[in-house]
Amino acid sequence: MNNASKIVLGTVQFGCQYGINSAGRPNDEEVRGILQKAAEAGIAKLDTSSAYGDSESVLGTCIPADANFRIISKYPKSDVSVREMFMCSLERLKVKRLYGYLLHHFEVYRNNNAVWDEFIALKNEGLVEKIGFSLYTPDELELLLQNDVPFDLLQVPYNIFDRQFEPYFPILKERGVEIHVRSTFLQGLFFMNREALPEKLQPLKPYLLQLDDYAQSMKMSVAEVALNHNLQNPAIDGVLIGVDNQSQLMTNLQSIREERVALDIQIQEKQLLNPVNWK
């Protein structure tokens, strides 16, 4: 697998305003252009969710006829059943089956383990190839492993600073799980002005300066170091990136390098790896 084909195109910003650095929600014409360029570059997977505004409907309208994307969607916390939500996703996306279907909010499983049976039923019927979870913390994964839950696909946060899930990668690979990672740029933290960090994030400044020094020594940008760090990990099958326009997509694709990124930064302030704790 070449590294470009490991990129999974995130589509949350196609359906709603997302992210502090977002340039704004792209119109349908721009989305068509992004998807066309993605297909031409060998990107095969799209990541969406019923929770991403009308992202699924936009994809259903804008995916080029000749593109053969594998689509991953998610079931959010909802009063609607898994099957009903899944069928609505198929309708909006204008497809007959999905490549992947993930449980978006882990608390749904924590509160009712039986919800997972509905995912298994969809897979058994051939409506989806891989089922799994979108996780935030290792304790969630611990619970799944303890309960011996059968899943094929996992999406977790992972980047140069946040490597909390890394110890589990060998276990997941043994179980044949496909691993997708998000938060490659740690919600934009890597691009913040080092001299103007909010007080809460000041403890991360020395690590950011360490990252800057490494990038300079490699003659790479911080974005290139962060992206290639994730793409080059052999345990990782998919690296999510989101873009607002075709230009951003091309910049990301041009950032893929052969040079080995070997950077080991150990963060002591683990609580700051979760953006929820930045406020």
Secondary structure, 3 states (H helix, E strand, C coil): CCHHHHEEEECHHHHCCCCCCCCCCCCHHHHHHHHHHHHHCCCCEEECCCCCCCHHHHHHHHCCCCCCCEEEEEECCCCCCHHHHHHHHHHHHCCCCEEEEEECCHHHHHHCCCHHHHHHHHHHCCCEEEEEEECCCHHHHHHHHHCCCCCCEEEEECCCCCCCCHHHHHHHHHCCCEEEEECCCHHHHHHCCHHHCCHHHHHHHHHHHHHHHHHHHCCCCHHHHHHHHHHCCCCCCEEEEECCCHHHHHHHHHCCCCCCCCCCCCCCCHHHHCHHHHC
